[in-house]
Amino acid sequence: MILKAFKFRLEPNSQQKVLINKTLGCTRFLYNQMLNEKQTKYKTKDNTKLKTEKEYKIEFDWLKEVDSIALQQSRLDLKTSYINHFRKLKNKQKTSLKFKSKHNPKNSYRTININNSIRIEDNKI
């Protein structure tokens, strides 16, 4: 299997800027909500199932405005962080899970190209 990655400098118009900022905010919000829920359940030794992105979308309607794949990737990022956190604890390394901040200069989110939803046409994404 061959994986490809491309790096582009984006120059979005005003509507695209709004959508990108909404997506950044929603992915950060979902990550922080799920981290908080996970930490609370861990401290209280609650073994009930965690909420999914779909349940959060029902609770917070504005999460429906952004790319659902970006929200799923946010959940997967949290899962990876949690696995790494406990692996480091097992190896007696100091570690802590941190909430995502709006003021971090490296805001990012990931999405996946499904049904050619992301394509390059006339040197534009």
N, C-alpha and C positions, 0 to 999 in steps of 0.2 A: 504494500500500500504506500503510495506516495502522497505526502502532505505538502501543500504549498501555502506560503504566506506572502502577502504583499503589504507594503507600507506606503501610504499615500499622505500627502499634505492636502487637507480638505479646505475648501473655501466655500462654505455653505451660505445660501441666501438667508434672509431673515426667518422664513418659515422653517427651514431646515435647522437653523440654530435653536429655535424654540423646541422642535422635536428632539434634537440631540440633548438639550438641557433637561427636558422632561424625562427622557430615557435614563440619563445619568442619575437624576434625582430618584426616580422610581427604583432603579436597581440598587442604589445605595440604601433607600428606605427599606426595601424588602430584605436585603442582607442584614441590616441592623435589627429589623423586627424578628427575623428568624433566629439570629444569634441570641437576642434577648430571650426568646421563647426557649431555645435550647439550653441556655444557661439556667433559666428558672427551673426547667424540668430536671436538669442535672442536680441542682442544689436540693430540690425537694424530693429527689428520687422518684419522680413521676414517670411511669413507663408508658403513658398514653402516647398515641401517634401525634407527630407534629403536623401543623397545618401545611397545606400545599399552596402553591402559587394561586391555584383556582379559588381556594377558600379566602385567601387574602384579596383577590380581585372582587369577590362578593362583598367583603367587608369594606374595601376601599375602592369605590367605582373608578376613580381616576387612574388606577393601575391598568385599566383596559385600554387606555389611550396610547400605550407604547408597545413596542415589539415584545411579544410573549416569549420569544426565544432568548432575548436578553435577560428577561426575568428568570427563566430556567437556568441560564448560565450563572446567574448570581447565586442561585441555590446550590449549584454544583461547586461554585467557588467556596461557599461556606462549608460544604461537606469536605472538600479538600483541606481547607484550613483546620477544621476540627480533627481530621485524621493526622495531619502534620503536628498539631498541637500535642496530641496524646503520644505520638511517636517520640517527640522531643522530651516530653515528661518522662517517658519510660527510659530514655537515655540520660536522664538527670540533667537535661539542659533547661536553662531558665527560659520560659516562654509565657506569652499571654495572648489571648484573643482580643483584638481591638475592634471597636466599632468604626465604620467608615465615616470620614468627615467630609463635609462640603468644602472645607478650606484646604484640602489636600491638592497640591498643584498637579498631581497625576491622576485626574479623573479619567476613567475608561470603562467601557463595557464591551462585551463580545456578543456577536450574533453569528448565525450560520446561514450559508447560502442554500436555500431550499427552493426548488422549482425555478431556478435562475432569478431569484428575487434581487440579487446583487449582480450587476453586470457592468462592463465597461463599454460605453458607446461614445464614439467621437471624442476620445480622451477624457471622458467624464464618467464618474461612477454613478 
